Amino acid sequence: MLLLLGLCLGLPLCMGSLEEPRSWGDTLEQVGVRVPRQVRLLQRLKTKPLMTEFSVKSTIISRYAFTTVSCRMMNRASEDQDAEFLMQIPATAFITNFTLLIGDKVYQGEITEREKKNGDKVEEKRNKTAEDDGEKGTETFRASIVIPSKDKAVFLLSYEELLQRRLGKYEHVISVRPQQLVGRLTVEVNILESSGITSLEVLPLHNSRQKGSGRAEDSAGPPPSTLVNQNETFAKIIFKPSVVQQARIAQNGILGDFIIRYDVNREQNIGDIQVLNGYFVHYFAPKDLPPLPKNVVFVLDSSASMVGTKLRQTKDALFTILHDLRPQDHFSIIGFSNRIKVWKDHLVSVTPNNIRDGKVYIHHMSPTGGTDINGALQRAIRLLNNYVAHNDIEDRSVSLIIFLTDGKPTVGETHTLKILNNTKEAARGQICIFTIGIGNDVDFKLLEKLSLENCGLTRRVHEEEDAGSQLIGFYDEIRTPLLSDIRIDYPPSLVQQATRTLFPNYFNGSEIIIAGKLVDRKMDRLHVEVTASNSKKFVVLKTDVPLEPPKVENDVTGSSRPKGDGEGDPSHLERLWSYLTMKELLNSWLQSDDKREKEQLRQKAQTLAVNSRFLTPFTSMKLKKPALQTEKLEESYGMSAAMGPETVTQSLQGANLQPGTALEKPYDPRIKVSKTSADGDPHFVVDFPLNKLTVCFNIDGQPGDILRLVSDHTDSGVTVNGALIGAPAPPSGHKKQRTYFRTITILINKPNRSYLEITPHRVILDGEDRLVLPCNQSVVVGTRGLQVSVSANANVTVTIQDTIAFVILIHLYKKPAPYQRDHLGFYISSSKGLSSNCHGLLGQFLNQDARLTGEPDRPGKNATGSPLPKAGEASGTVLKVKGHQVPVVWKQRKIYNGEEQVDCWFARNAAQLLDGEYKDYLAAHPFDSETSFGLGISRGL
């Protein structure tokens, strides 16, 4: 992406060119006029100001990098001269400041809100500009001005980024491309890692794209003149080449990327938590775990545009990758053009014969036809879904698609939004899609959004680069999944506005980073709980982490740190929290198809960007000019603005949500609920409205058991589990103990994966972001397909896709007796969206028929016209449901909001009523979505 900035300062403006600056000599040569070499040299000197200094200072504190670039130019000519400042910055970085000095005048940059003009959309220039000027993974900042005769100018640019860990290393890249040899050229990097630096290396200068550049003298080590000073927690790297050394590398001043790689010490399995000034950051990167099996489909573009080197390099890379698959993995291969060509119609295991056959299939791929991206993705997703559905997989596995193309969709479905929606609907959050775009014609925005919406990553390979090596490098990052379904919890009373805490996968060599605010700055310990799936087991890590502020030396940060307006300048942890929150808001905005939600996200992102001084798609930079007027730095930044019809009560995509603000009217706490429920000790009630029958039964569980109440993960994507807590029985009771529902957990897998954890005192909602709602405040929150309503100290209503509704009653005791506990009741208010395959203690009876047989002993009529016995008396009545025949007696039971008395047929032996055994309804963990029952278990009467 190119950040194209023109500085309108009452001086001639050079703006909009995407090419290298040309001299007049170059122009004359192009129109056919021969100019002597000496004249061309004089013309270049005359029209190009001299760069006297180019310096970059970068300070990295706990993986967060502050970088400031300073460039000084001098106009030695007798007339005004055009000057251009170019700087490539990482694509993940945010510009935080730009200051310009011309002579004795200072123009200070200011981040302000971008004005919306008649519904203008953010301008999209990414696909055209990024491949013209930027190196891989970079953006180009460009500022063009006119320097008065015999005067000087200084450009100061600041940006910030969070370093990402890949293949076990953090990588910090600084572009050193001043476009000419410079008298004083300096790059200084300071690294401070309180946990300790375990490895550090400076790579040779890397320059893969610019013509005329060379290599350092020693291509196997750091660039010449590089000095490294390092101790256990601090490192200083200085690169200061002389003009002669610069000329040996590249006479045109395009030296390349100065790259530093390092890693830090990790001792705790729970990760490293740092705290400072009320903010915390949690770094989680476990190791020494057995890898998860992979189910992977390689999808390769074999259209006509892939002819030649691109296809050959890609084939060679896939040969290497196939040999790297593990024995427990399963794979298949798809080639696509205008036709979808599938190697096998199912995934196969990794054996020498299958690897050999797969290589033969890849070898015979030939480029022809158009590009059916939608058809290829749909076919790959079906392969994975069919494999998972029809195989009894004991080990937990990860399903991946590695998708490679060099073009845009030209065959089949070509509408971008439909391709995205089709893919997301088919993948259902269960399949991660990793995309690679090759060359200049690829629709990189489509690939980026495909990966973003389907828990993957994306990479771009430029035309001149080796597509094969890039593919292998990308695969190496995801070749070893160690954990899946990772969830990280902190005490909601101590932590607020935490960034994302749910992650689909963790790959070896990467890192999960979470930041948040601490309610109490003086707290010395923080409870952390990590739950995840690893191979055959469910991993739970719990610990109390001591909180100690990191030791930051005063002279480390230097001029690279942002300066606040007052005494309380933001710490690096606060900046890191702002950075992560901003990235998540932008990603949510990019993914959203809902107009109202999109506007809410835009406003939140804009407010945070202005407060944090981040240049984003929603902010602009203006220069405070010494004269009366201020002029805008125009910024071109790529983002799409797809809109959707669905409305939102309040966005869940963001950490700044304040409970209580979205409630339009108070809810009646004595809400009328359905009969089908599990409440109390717990007592279960099932309503059969078609048969006008109500059946009830009891389950005597054990404290700590987690009961499967509703299991419909495969079809509707909904699972409900309830965790039991114990209490002593009343002295006059016949039981030894009581059990109540302490926690109700709801896993929603469609349209987006969300997790709900409800207790009598709080509701935790984890989707794209984490939201904690206290149960003593009324609030309504909602996002696409999900709405959560809390009525203070009364109930929580969860509505999914407008077709499924659950009501959770909250039972609180001011002065509880020894046998009483604050607990929950679970009620199914609407089950229209649940499938006929639904199971669980309650779910198995939904959409089923039930009828009574036998002659009751007592007169009286129920709703069906059958005579009724007195409550609790023996009866000859038998209930027939789902093929079970169960003796029942007449009983009265109260719905626990106190409003309704239920007459029901009570099955004293619940085991005769239920499919399977009690152990079949025990979940391994609160968000366990597996079931012991297959599909289609219902039996006729």
C-alpha positions, 0 to 999 in steps of 0.5 A: 500500500502506498501512503501518497502525501503531498505537502501544500505549503504555498509552494509548488507541489509535486504529487501523484507520481508513482515512478522513480524521480526523473532528472531532466537528462532522463527526460531528454534521453527519452525524447531522443536528444543525446546529451553529453555525460558531463551535461547530464551530471550538471543537470542532475546536480542542479535539479536534485537537492543534496541529502546531507543526513539520513538517520533512523533511530528505533527503540523496541521495548517489549516487542513494541517498536518506536521508529523516527526517521530524520532526513536533511536536504540542502538546495545548493542551486541558485534557484528553487528546487523540487525535493522528495522524501521517500520512506518505506515503512512496514505495512503493519505500522501506524504513522504517528507524526510527521514534521517538516522544517523548511529554512527556519519555519517548522510545520508540525503534523497533527492527526485529526478526524477525516471528514466524510464528504457526501458518503465518500468511501475510503479510497482504495489504491492498494492493488495499484500502488503497492506493487509499483513502489513498495517492497514486500510487506511495506508501504511507501511514505512520499512527501514532495516540496520545493526548497528555496535557493541556498536553503535547507529542509528537514523531514521527520517521520515517526511510526510505531509497530508491534513486532510479530513472532514468526518461526521463533523470531521477532523481525525488525526491518528498517528501509535504508533507501535514501536514493543517493549516497549520504555523507552521514548515514546512521541506523541505530536500534535499541532493544530492551526486553525485561525477560531476557534476550536469548538470540540476536542476529543482524542479517545482510542487507536485503534488496530483492526488487530495486534495480541497480542495488548490490550486496554487502561485502560480506553477504553471510554476515551483518552489513559493513560497519555494523556494531552490536553491543548486548547484555542479558536484557539490552542490545544496541545495534548501530549501522554507520557506513561511510560513503565509500562503503555505501557505494560498494553496496549500491551507487544509487543509494538504494541499500536495502532492508536492514534486518534484525532478528531476535527472540526472548527468554520464556520460562513460564508455561502461562506466558509473560505478563508485564504491567505498567501504569494501569496497563498489562500485556500478556505474551503467550508462546508455549513450546514443547507440545506435541503437534496437532494433526493437520487436515490440509487441502492445497489449492493451486491456480493452474490458469493460463497466466501461471505459465512458465516460471511461476507454475514451475516454482510452485510445483517444486515448492509443493514437492518439498511441502508434501515430504514435510507432512507428518504421518498423522496428517491428511491431505488432498490437492486441487488444481483450478482454472475454469475447471476444478480438477481434484486429485482425490475426492477425499483426504488421504493419509500421509504414506510414501505411495500417496506422496508419490502419487500426489507429486505425479498429479502436481507434475502433470498440471498444465496451465490453461483457461480462466480462474474460478476462485469461488468454485475451487474454494467451495470444493476444498471446503467440501473435502474437509467438511466431508472428511471431518464428518465421516471419520471418527477422529480421536485426535483433535485436528486442525483443518487448513486450506493453502490457496495460491493464485496469481489473478482475479476471479474470471470464471463462475462467481466473480462478485467479490462479496458473494465469494466472501459470503459463500466461503464464510458460510461454507467454512463455518469458522471450522476451516482456516484459509491461508492465501498467497497472491503472486504477481501484480494482477492478483486481487490481493484485497480479496485474498486478504479478506478471505484469510481475515474472515476465515482465521488465516493469514495472507502473503504477497509474492512479487513478480520477480520473486521466487514463488516457490521459496515464498510458498515454502516459507509461508508453509513453515509458519503454519506447518506445526499447529500446537493448540486449537480453540485457545481461550485466555481468561482474566478476572473481570473485576480486575481487568477491563477493555482487554483485546481479543482473548479467543484464538482458533489456532496457535502455531509453533514459533508464533505468539499470542499477545493480549493487552488490557487495562487493570482496574486496580493499579496497585494490585500485585498478582493477576489470576490467569486461566488458559484453556485450549485443545492439544491433540488428545487432551484438553489443556487448562493452565491456571496460575497467579502471576506476580505483577512487576513493572518492567525496568525501563532505562531513561536513556533507552527510549530517546527521541523515538518515544511519542511525546504527550501533551502533559506530564502523563506521557503514555507508556509503551504498554498503553501504546501497545494496547492502543495499537492492538485495539486499533488493529482489531477495530479496523479488522472488524470494520473490514469484515462487517457487511452491516452498515450500522455496525460499520459506522459504529466501528468507524467512529470507535476507531476514529476516536481511538486513532485521534487520541493515540495519534495514529494515521489510519483510514479514518484520520488525516494529517494536517500541518500546523503552519507558521502562517495563517493556513494549515494544509492537509497531508493527503493519505491514501490507504486501502480499505473496502466499504462493503455494506450489508442490510442487517442492523445491530442493537449495539456493536460487540466489536470493540473493547470500549463498550460500556454496559448500561448505555444501550438499554432503550427501555427497562426489561420486566424481570418477571419474564414469561418463560417456556416450560422446557427447562432445567432449574433448581436441583436440577429439575428438568421439564420438557414440553411437547406442545403438539401432543399437549403433554409436559414431562418432567424428570430429575438428574442427580449429578455430582458437583463439578459435572458439566451437563450437555443440555443442548448439542446441535454443533454440527447443524445449527452450530449451537451447544449449551452446557451447564456446570454443577455446584454442590450444596448440603441437603436440608436436614429434613430432605431425603438427599445427601446433597443438592446440586445447582447450575453455577455456570451456563456456557453457550457456544455459537458457531454460526454465523461467527464463532462466539462464546458465552459464559453466564454466572449469577453475577456476570456474562462473558461474551467472547467473539472477535473481542471480549466483553464482560457484562455485570448481571446487576445492570440492564443492558442489550448488546448485539452483533450479526446474528446474536443478541444478549439482553441482561435484565438486572439481577433477574435474567439473561436472554440470548437470541441467535439468528432470530430463530433460537432463544434461551432464557437464563434465570438468575437466582440470588439469595440475600441471606442464603441458608446452608443448602442454598446457593446463587444459581441459574435456571436454563429455559428454551424459549424458542427452538425453531432454529435447532435441527432434528438432530439436536441432542442433549438432556433437553435437546433430544426431546425437541421436535419429538412426539410423545403419547400416553398409554394405560388407564390412570386411577383417578378421575379428572381430565388433562388437556388431551381429555385423559383422566388424571390421578392426584399429584404424586400418586401411583399410576398405570400410565406409560409415556412413549417417546423416541421408542422409550416406554417409561412409567410416569406419575402426575405431578405439579412443578413450579416454574422458578420465576414464580409466575407459573405452575406446571402440571407434568408427568413425572418420570421417576427413573430418568435413565429409562427416558434418556438415550444412553447413560448419564456419562454420555451427557458429561462434557469434558470442559465448559465449551465442549461441543462434541457429543457421544451420540451420532446423527439421526438417533431418534426412533419412532414410537 
